[in-house]
Amino acid sequence: VRTLPTPRQGDLFICLFQVVHAHKPHFMALHCQEFGGKNYEASMSHVDKFVKELLSSDAMKDYNRARVYLDENYKSQEHFTALGSFYFLHESLKNIYQFDFKAKKYKKVTGKEIYSDTLESTPMLEKEKFPQDYFPECKWSRKGFIRTRWCITDCAFDLVNIHLFHDASNLIAWETSPSVYSGIRHKALGYVLDRIIDQRFEKVSYFVFGDFNFRLDAKAVVETLCAKATMQTIRAADTNEVVKLIFRESDNDRKVMLQLEKKLFDYFNQDVFRDNNGTALLEFDRELSVFKDRLYELDISFPPSYPYSEDSSQGKQYMNTRCPAWCDRILMSHSAKELILKCCTGMYSTGRLCLP
């Protein structure tokens, strides 16, 4: 099981092919969120070329079967999720089956098939955008999930591509511990887990991976990073609303340590988020604890996956928009954990590869 950092579009193929070359997976699942980029109306026309190049590349020549599911129907506000799920099967694998949710039976996987535009009529998956009335406190965005089911050598499992709600304001996230946004994500994830284990289909092991938008406990992080700092509050002149917080060192010429605004998290030393893969900050990564009885995660061994700069000249620099966090995760049911630890399927699944 491997999670990849979010690459820029020009590096995406290289990043993926390096993983393929290093691990030589027999079954590979690639889950994407915001497919086509956040400017999807302008860039969605490039998606077909990207997919065809990926499927026909020399690095993927040994994967003679593939399934690609792309939600490109951005004109449908009711259904559009911008999710993309790719599945590649190595030629050495025999007797691979995928579940037909409408017919309620498995079908043998042959050849390469691409499904796009509207996925609502595709029986080989379940796709759902979070209901607007289920989350009335949130802006109705593209968040949702896609579920597929597979069977390899009599081992059945679900793969769920998920995209949960983000933090709308650093200031609001900082106000309470845990923040109001973590509660919204808990509700959404619980909704998905309940859907995939309901009574409609036989229960199987499942893997849920994608962009959970899990954030560090903002209040606890700020209080730790700025433990010896003094805080200045800046309010709007007309509304008296807090618009900015400035944390300064008590000595050292009152050096600014952190500036916090709705969409600004400007901490003076980004190394703290990268050193030793940010291990010192893992204690503030608490959102998954609510689901400890339902979900398992392998040890995190990579630095926070968000928000890397979208400027290709800045390398591994984080943007000063949000506190870096492990948003992109691979989670699994406890029965799926046993599959991984016993290595009975030889399966590898990649984490988020999202087009900028």
C-alpha positions in Angstrom: 0.0 0.0 0.0 1.5 3.3 -1.1 0.4 6.9 -0.9 1.9 9.3 -3.5 2.4 13.0 -3.1 0.3 15.2 -5.3 2.3 15.7 -8.5 2.0 18.5 -11.0 0.5 17.6 -14.4 3.9 17.4 -16.1 5.3 15.1 -13.5 2.3 12.8 -13.1 3.3 10.1 -15.6 6.9 10.0 -14.2 5.7 9.8 -10.6 3.3 6.9 -11.5 5.7 5.0 -13.7 8.4 5.2 -10.9 6.0 3.5 -8.5 5.1 0.9 -11.1 8.8 0.2 -11.8 9.7 0.0 -8.1 6.8 -2.1 -6.9 5.7 -4.0 -10.0 2.1 -4.3 -8.7 -0.2 -6.9 -10.2 -3.4 -5.0 -9.4 -3.2 -1.2 -9.3 -5.9 1.2 -8.2 -5.4 4.9 -8.9 -8.0 7.3 -7.3 -8.2 10.9 -8.4 -10.2 13.9 -7.1 -10.8 17.2 -8.9 -10.1 15.3 -12.1 -9.6 17.8 -14.9 -8.3 20.3 -12.3 -10.3 23.0 -10.4 -10.8 24.8 -13.8 -12.5 21.7 -15.2 -14.7 23.6 -17.6 -11.7 24.8 -19.5 -9.4 21.8 -19.0 -11.7 18.8 -19.2 -11.2 18.7 -23.0 -7.6 17.5 -22.3 -8.7 14.5 -20.2 -9.3 12.1 -23.0 -5.7 12.6 -24.4 -4.3 12.1 -20.9 -6.1 8.8 -20.4 -5.2 7.5 -23.8 -1.5 8.3 -23.3 -1.6 6.6 -19.9 -3.2 3.4 -21.2 -0.9 3.2 -24.2 2.4 4.0 -22.5 5.3 1.6 -22.6 5.5 1.6 -18.8 1.9 0.1 -18.7 2.3 -2.3 -21.6 2.1 -5.4 -19.2 -1.3 -4.3 -18.0 -3.5 -5.8 -20.6 -6.8 -5.1 -18.8 -8.0 -1.8 -17.5 -11.1 0.0 -16.3 -11.3 3.8 -16.2 -14.3 5.7 -14.7 -14.3 9.5 -15.1 -17.0 11.8 -13.9 -16.7 14.5 -16.5 -20.4 15.6 -16.6 -19.7 19.0 -15.1 -22.9 20.5 -16.5 -24.9 18.4 -14.1 -24.8 20.2 -10.7 -26.9 17.4 -9.2 -24.4 14.6 -9.9 -20.9 16.0 -10.8 -18.2 14.9 -8.4 -15.0 15.3 -10.6 -13.8 11.9 -9.4 -11.7 9.6 -11.5 -11.0 5.9 -10.7 -8.4 3.9 -12.7 -7.8 0.2 -12.3 -4.9 -1.7 -14.0 -4.6 -5.5 -14.1 -1.2 -7.2 -14.9 -1.2 -9.8 -17.6 0.0 -12.4 -15.1 -3.3 -12.2 -13.1 -5.9 -14.8 -14.1 -9.6 -14.9 -13.5 -10.3 -11.4 -12.3 -13.9 -10.4 -11.8 -15.7 -7.2 -11.2 -19.1 -6.9 -9.5 -22.2 -5.7 -11.4 -24.2 -3.8 -8.8 -27.4 -3.9 -10.9 -27.3 -7.6 -11.8 -25.7 -8.5 -8.4 -23.2 -10.8 -9.9 -19.5 -10.8 -10.9 -18.3 -10.5 -14.5 -14.9 -11.5 -15.8 -12.7 -8.5 -16.7 -11.2 -8.5 -20.2 -9.8 -5.8 -22.4 -9.6 -2.1 -21.6 -12.7 0.0 -21.1 -13.2 3.7 -20.4 -16.4 5.2 -19.0 -16.9 8.9 -18.8 -19.4 11.8 -18.9 -22.2 10.4 -16.8 -21.6 7.4 -14.7 -25.0 7.0 -13.2 -26.0 4.4 -15.8 -22.8 2.3 -15.3 -23.8 -0.8 -13.3 -20.1 -1.7 -12.5 -19.9 1.0 -9.9 -21.8 3.0 -7.3 -21.3 6.8 -7.5 -22.9 9.3 -5.2 -22.5 13.0 -4.6 -23.2 13.8 -1.0 -26.9 14.9 -0.7 -27.3 18.6 -0.4 -30.0 18.3 2.3 -27.7 15.9 4.3 -25.1 18.6 4.8 -27.2 21.8 4.8 -24.4 23.7 6.6 -22.0 23.2 3.7 -21.8 24.7 0.3 -23.0 22.0 -2.2 -19.7 21.2 -3.9 -18.3 18.3 -5.9 -17.7 16.1 -2.8 -18.8 12.4 -3.0 -17.6 8.9 -3.6 -17.3 6.1 -6.2 -17.3 2.4 -5.2 -16.2 -0.6 -7.2 -16.0 -4.3 -6.1 -13.5 -6.8 -7.3 -12.7 -10.5 -6.9 -9.2 -11.9 -7.3 -8.6 -15.7 -6.7 -11.8 -15.9 -4.6 -10.9 -12.8 -2.5 -13.6 -10.1 -2.8 -13.1 -6.5 -1.8 -14.5 -3.0 -2.3 -12.4 0.0 -3.4 -13.9 3.4 -2.6 -12.7 6.6 -4.1 -13.7 9.5 -1.7 -13.5 13.2 -1.5 -14.6 14.9 1.8 -15.2 18.5 2.8 -12.4 21.0 3.2 -11.9 23.8 5.8 -13.5 27.0 4.5 -11.7 29.3 7.0 -8.5 29.0 9.0 -9.9 31.4 11.5 -13.0 29.3 12.1 -10.9 26.1 12.2 -8.8 27.8 14.9 -11.7 28.8 17.1 -12.6 25.4 18.6 -10.9 22.1 19.2 -11.9 20.0 17.4 -13.1 22.3 14.7 -16.6 22.5 13.2 -15.2 21.2 9.9 -13.9 18.0 11.4 -17.4 17.2 12.5 -18.7 17.7 9.0 -16.1 15.3 7.7 -17.0 12.7 10.4 -20.6 12.9 9.3 -19.7 12.4 5.6 -17.3 9.6 6.2 -19.8 7.8 8.5 -22.4 8.2 5.8 -20.1 6.5 3.2 -19.2 3.6 5.6 -22.8 3.0 6.4 -23.6 2.9 2.6 -21.0 0.3 1.8 -21.9 -2.1 4.6 -25.7 -1.8 4.3 -28.0 -4.7 3.5 -28.2 -4.4 -0.3 -25.1 -6.5 -1.0 -22.9 -9.1 0.7 -20.4 -7.5 3.0 -16.8 -7.7 1.9 -13.5 -6.2 3.0 -13.1 -2.6 1.8 -10.4 0.0 1.2 -11.4 3.7 1.2 -8.8 6.1 -0.2 -8.7 9.5 -1.6 -8.8 13.1 -0.3 -10.3 13.0 3.2 -9.3 16.6 3.8 -8.3 15.5 7.3 -6.6 18.5 9.0 -4.5 18.8 12.1 -6.2 20.2 15.2 -5.6 23.8 14.3 -6.1 25.3 17.7 -3.7 22.8 19.3 -1.1 23.2 16.5 -1.1 27.0 16.8 -0.9 26.9 20.5 2.1 24.6 20.3 4.0 26.3 17.5 3.4 29.7 19.1 3.5 28.7 22.8 5.8 31.6 23.7 4.3 34.2 21.3 1.9 37.0 21.9 -1.2 37.3 19.8 -2.5 40.5 18.1 -6.1 40.5 16.8 -7.0 42.6 13.8 -10.7 43.4 13.2 -12.6 44.8 10.2 -13.4 48.5 10.8 -17.0 48.2 9.6 -18.1 44.9 11.2 -15.6 44.4 14.0 -15.2 40.8 12.7 -11.8 39.2 13.3 -9.9 39.2 9.9 -6.4 38.4 11.0 -4.3 37.1 13.9 -0.6 37.8 14.2 1.6 35.8 16.6 4.9 37.5 17.5 7.8 36.2 19.6 7.9 37.9 23.0 11.6 38.8 22.5 13.9 38.6 19.5 12.6 42.0 18.3 9.0 40.7 18.3 9.6 38.6 15.2 6.4 37.5 13.4 6.0 33.7 13.8 2.5 33.2 12.3 0.0 35.2 10.4 -3.5 33.6 10.3 -6.4 34.8 8.0 -9.3 33.0 6.4 -7.1 31.6 3.6 -3.7 32.4 5.0 -1.5 30.2 7.2 1.9 31.8 7.0 4.3 30.2 9.5 7.9 31.4 9.4 9.5 28.0 9.5 8.1 25.4 7.0 10.8 22.9 7.9 8.8 21.8 10.9 6.3 20.2 8.5 8.9 18.4 6.5 11.6 17.3 9.0 11.4 13.6 9.7 8.2 13.5 7.5 6.5 15.8 10.0 6.4 13.1 12.7 6.4 15.7 15.5 3.0 16.9 14.3 1.3 13.5 14.0 -0.1 13.9 17.6 -2.4 16.6 16.2 -3.7 14.4 13.4 -6.8 13.3 15.4 -9.7 13.1 13.0 -9.4 9.4 12.3 -9.6 8.5 16.0 -13.4 8.7 15.8 -13.4 5.7 13.5 -10.8 3.5 15.2 -13.3 0.7 15.7 -14.2 0.7 12.0 -11.1 1.7 10.1 -7.4 0.9 10.1 -4.4 2.8 8.7 -0.8 1.7 8.2 1.8 3.9 9.8 2.2 7.3 8.0 5.7 7.6 6.6 5.4 10.6 4.4 5.2 14.4 5.0 1.9 16.2 4.9 0.4 15.9 1.5 -1.3 19.3 1.3 -1.1 22.1 0.3 1.9 21.8 -2.0 2.7 24.8 -4.1 1.1 24.9 -7.6 4.1 26.8 -8.8 6.4 24.2 -10.5 9.5 26.3 -9.6 8.9 26.0 -5.9 9.6 22.3 -5.6 8.4 20.8 -2.3 7.3 24.2 -0.9 3.9 24.4 0.8 1.5 27.2 -0.1 0.8 29.6 2.8 -2.9 29.0 2.5 -3.5 26.2 5.0 -1.7 24.4 7.8 0.0 21.4 6.1 -1.8 18.2 6.9 -2.2 14.6 5.8 -5.3 15.0 3.7 -4.6 12.1 1.4 -5.0 8.7 3.0 -5.5 5.0 2.5 -7.9 3.5 5.1 -9.3 0.0 5.3 -11.7 -2.2 7.2 -10.1 -4.4 9.8 -10.7 -7.5 7.6 -8.9 -5.7 4.8 -6.0 -5.1 7.1 -5.7 -8.8 7.5 -5.5 -9.2 3.7 -2.7 -6.6 3.6 -0.7 -8.0 6.5 -1.0 -11.6 5.2 0.0 -10.4 1.6 -2.6 -12.9 0.3 -3.5 -10.9 -2.8 -0.2 -9.2 -3.8 -2.2 -6.0 -4.3 -0.9 -2.5 -4.2 -3.1 0.5 -4.3 -1.9 4.0 -4.9 -3.2 7.1 -3.1 -4.2 10.4 -4.6 -2.8 11.5 -7.9 -4.8 14.7 -8.6 -4.3 17.0 -11.6 -3.6 20.6 -10.5 
